[in-house]
Amino acid sequence: MKNIFILCLAFSLSAVHVFGQKNVPENVTKEFTKKYPVAKSVKWENEEANEWKAKFNNNGKEISASFDNKGVWLETESEISFKDLPESVVKTLKDKFDGFKTEKISAFENTKMKGFEMILNNKEEILLEVVFNSSGKVIKMEEVKK
């Protein structure tokens, strides 16, 4: 009886997983392949009702790219290191965020701009999410709760 229960439970969980998955629309995968022909290990997520996110490797970098249901590209984001930042962004960090350390740095590009998003941490344990444009100007800044 115990074995039957475990077998039924295992089947139920696997069925929920299979039936809960959504298929990526063909036009989304087609446009993704055009934009990233050498992408490896692609994993898709349905971000919102009208947004698909592909997480993948491209030339050794971890990247994510978002598309709408029609296959229109929305945004690309990839983690980068501090040394990859342009001097304009480094200068703004030194001038306006002295005492903060970078925890996470991402480069992004969307239909409106290219820029950088960072999580900054200081000694008082304040976490900030800061978005910079490619010229080093702060576009958005908000405190993030730990």
C-alpha positions as CSV (number, residue, x, y, z in Angstrom):
1,M,0.0,0.0,0.0
2,K,2.8,2.3,0.9
3,N,4.5,1.7,-2.5
4,I,1.3,2.4,-4.4
5,F,0.9,5.7,-2.5
6,I,4.5,6.7,-3.3
7,L,4.0,5.7,-6.9
8,C,0.8,7.8,-7.2
9,L,2.5,10.7,-5.6
10,A,5.4,10.6,-7.9
11,F,3.1,10.3,-11.0
12,S,1.0,13.3,-9.8
13,L,4.0,15.5,-9.3
14,S,5.5,14.7,-12.7
15,A,2.1,15.2,-14.4
16,V,1.7,18.6,-12.8
17,H,5.2,19.5,-14.1
18,V,4.5,18.4,-17.6
19,F,1.0,19.9,-17.9
20,G,2.0,23.1,-16.2
21,Q,4.7,23.9,-18.8
22,K,3.9,26.2,-21.6
23,N,5.4,25.9,-25.0
24,V,7.5,28.8,-26.3
25,P,5.8,30.3,-29.4
26,E,7.5,29.4,-32.6
27,N,8.0,33.0,-33.7
28,V,9.8,33.7,-30.4
29,T,12.3,30.9,-30.8
30,K,12.7,31.9,-34.5
31,E,13.6,35.5,-33.6
32,F,15.8,34.3,-30.7
33,T,17.8,32.1,-33.1
34,K,18.2,35.0,-35.5
35,K,19.6,37.3,-32.8
36,Y,21.7,34.6,-31.0
37,P,22.7,31.9,-33.5
38,V,25.5,30.5,-31.3
39,A,23.6,30.4,-28.0
40,K,24.1,27.3,-26.0
41,S,22.1,25.7,-23.2
42,V,19.0,27.8,-23.7
43,K,16.3,27.6,-20.9
44,W,13.0,29.4,-21.4
45,E,10.8,31.0,-18.7
46,N,7.4,32.6,-19.2
47,E,8.1,35.8,-17.3
48,E,4.7,37.5,-17.7
49,A,1.6,36.9,-19.8
50,N,3.3,38.4,-22.8
51,E,7.0,37.9,-22.1
52,W,9.4,35.0,-22.6
53,K,12.9,35.0,-21.2
54,A,15.7,32.9,-22.5
55,K,18.7,32.2,-20.3
56,F,21.7,30.9,-22.2
57,N,25.4,30.9,-22.8
58,N,26.9,33.0,-25.6
59,N,30.6,32.9,-26.1
60,G,31.2,31.9,-22.5
61,K,28.9,34.6,-21.0
62,E,25.7,34.0,-19.0
63,I,23.0,36.0,-20.8
64,S,19.2,36.5,-20.6
65,A,17.1,37.9,-23.4
66,S,13.4,38.8,-23.3
67,F,10.9,38.6,-26.2
68,D,7.2,39.3,-26.4
69,N,4.7,36.7,-27.7
70,K,5.1,37.9,-31.2
71,G,8.9,37.4,-31.1
72,V,9.7,41.1,-30.7
73,W,13.0,41.5,-28.8
74,L,12.6,43.5,-25.6
75,E,15.8,43.3,-23.6
76,T,19.1,41.6,-23.1
77,E,21.0,41.4,-19.8
78,S,24.3,39.8,-18.9
79,E,26.5,39.8,-15.8
80,I,29.8,41.6,-16.1
81,S,32.7,42.4,-13.9
82,F,33.8,45.8,-12.5
83,K,36.7,45.9,-15.0
84,D,34.2,45.8,-17.9
85,L,32.5,49.1,-16.8
86,P,33.2,52.2,-18.9
87,E,35.2,54.9,-17.2
88,S,32.2,57.2,-17.0
89,V,30.3,54.8,-14.8
90,V,33.3,54.1,-12.6
91,K,33.7,57.9,-12.1
92,T,30.1,58.2,-11.0
93,L,30.5,55.3,-8.6
94,K,33.5,57.0,-7.0
95,D,31.8,60.4,-6.9
96,K,28.4,59.5,-5.7
97,F,28.7,56.1,-4.1
98,D,31.9,56.3,-2.1
99,G,31.9,53.7,0.6
100,F,29.6,51.3,-1.4
101,K,30.8,48.0,-2.8
102,T,29.3,46.4,-5.9
103,E,27.6,43.1,-5.2
104,K,26.2,42.4,-8.7
105,I,26.8,44.2,-12.0
106,S,24.8,43.7,-15.2
107,A,25.0,45.3,-18.6
108,F,21.7,45.6,-20.3
109,E,20.3,46.8,-23.6
110,N,16.6,47.4,-24.4
111,T,14.7,49.2,-27.1
112,K,15.3,52.6,-25.4
113,M,18.9,52.4,-24.1
114,K,22.0,50.6,-23.1
115,G,23.2,50.8,-19.6
116,F,24.3,49.1,-16.4
117,E,22.4,47.9,-13.3
118,M,24.1,47.3,-10.0
119,I,23.4,46.2,-6.5
120,L,25.5,48.3,-4.1
121,N,26.2,47.7,-0.4
122,N,27.7,49.9,2.2
123,K,28.9,49.4,5.8
124,E,25.5,50.3,7.2
125,E,24.1,47.3,5.3
126,I,22.1,49.5,2.9
127,L,21.5,47.9,-0.4
128,L,20.8,50.0,-3.4
129,E,19.7,49.0,-6.9
130,V,21.2,51.6,-9.3
131,V,20.7,51.9,-13.0
132,F,23.2,53.9,-15.0
133,N,23.1,54.9,-18.7
134,S,26.2,54.3,-20.8
135,S,27.4,57.9,-20.1
136,G,27.5,57.2,-16.3
137,K,24.3,59.2,-15.4
138,V,22.1,57.6,-12.7
139,I,18.7,56.8,-14.3
140,K,17.1,55.1,-11.3
141,M,18.1,54.4,-7.7
142,E,16.1,52.6,-5.0
143,E,16.8,51.0,-1.7
144,V,16.4,47.2,-1.7
145,K,15.4,45.3,1.3
146,K,17.6,42.4,2.4
